[in-house]
Amino acid sequence: MKALCIGAKPPLGYSFVEQAPYDAVVVGSMGLGELLCFHNEAVLQALSAGLPVVFYTPGLPMTQNRGLRAALSARYRELKSWGAVFTDGDSRRVITAEQARVMAQQGERPPAGAILTPLAKEVFG
C-alpha cells in the first residue's frame, strides 16, 4: 500500500511516496504546535476523501504539563472522531473501508486484533 508520509518514516510496512497517487497518509512524526493547532492539508484532504490516515504514536509529542497533555488528548480524540487511526507499530493490520467491502463481499470477517477505520467498522456493522 502506497502512503504519503508526514514527518519521519515509521516502520509500518507502507511503501512511501512523495506525491499522489497514494492509498493512505501516515503521520510518522509531528510537533506539539502542529498538533495543537492542527491544519495539515494533506491529512484533512485524505480524511475528506475517505482515505486511511494513520498516526504513529511513538512519533508524537509527550508532555509533563497537565494542561498541554489534556489539550493533546482532546486533539487525539477529535482526530479519531474524524476517522484517523493511531498505532504504535504493533503487527495488527489496519483495514480500510475499501478492504472491508471486499472482505465482506467474500464473506470474510476481520482477523482478531485488526484495527478498523471508522468506515470499515460501518461495513462490518
C-alpha positions, 0 to 999 in steps of 0.5 A: 500500500502506497502512503504519503508520509508526514514527518519521519518514516515509521516502520509500518510496512507502507511503501512511501511516496512523495506525491499522489497517487497514494492509498493512505497518509501516515503521520510518522512524526509531528510537533506539539504546535502542529498538533495543537493547532492542527491544519495539515492539508494533506491529512484533512484532504485524505480524511475528506476523501475517505482515505486511511490516515494513520498516526504513529504514536511513538512519533508524537509529542509527550508532555509533563504539563497537565494542561498541554497533555489534556489539550493533546488528548482532546486533539487525539480524540477529535482526530479519531472522531474524524476517522484517523487511526493511531498505532504504535507499530504493533503487527495488527493490520489496519483495514480500510473501508475499501478492504472491508467491502471486499472482505465482506463481499467474500464473506470474510470477517476481520482477523482478531486484533485488526484495527478498523477505520471508522468506515470499515467498522460501518461495513462490518456493522 
